[in-house]
Amino acid sequence: MYQQMIFVNLATDDVDASRKFFTELGYSINPQFSNDECTCVVISDTIVAMLLSRKRYSDFTKKEIADSSRTSEVLLCLSAESREKVDELVDKAVAAGGTANDDVQDHGFMYGRSFDDLDGHSWEVMWMDPAAVQG
């Protein structure tokens, strides 16, 4: 069966700093689609984040580029395999220079935290008990 992919394109003020930030979270970079103007962060087999300089990002849109340090343009949510993995990823993000948001969500069967990356893009990390999903 065909696995549809998502390529999330985000504007960044510093491509090199963003590349370093996401590699410190444990993600790999696809050099085939990376250069001085963008970096291709491989999050999973079906999720890729393209971090583009503002100049390069503007090549793809006529709209004003959001200032993600003060406005929200998107909420990105990644699943995690356990509560501990949620904490691990958010803690890595903070150690790499990101900012933890104070909105821990603990509903017992579902647990989540979030962080903002170096450019202020909001990333949520969430775990849900598989038994709760099954009904």
Buried (B, 14 or more C-beta within 10 A) or exposed (E): EEEEEEEBBBBBBEBEBBBBBBBBBEBEBEEEBBEEBBBBBBBEEEBBBBBBBBEBBBEEEEEEBBEBEEEEEEEBEBBBEEBEBBBBBBBBBEEBEBBBBEEEEEEEEBBBBBBBBBBBBBBBBBBBBEEEEEE
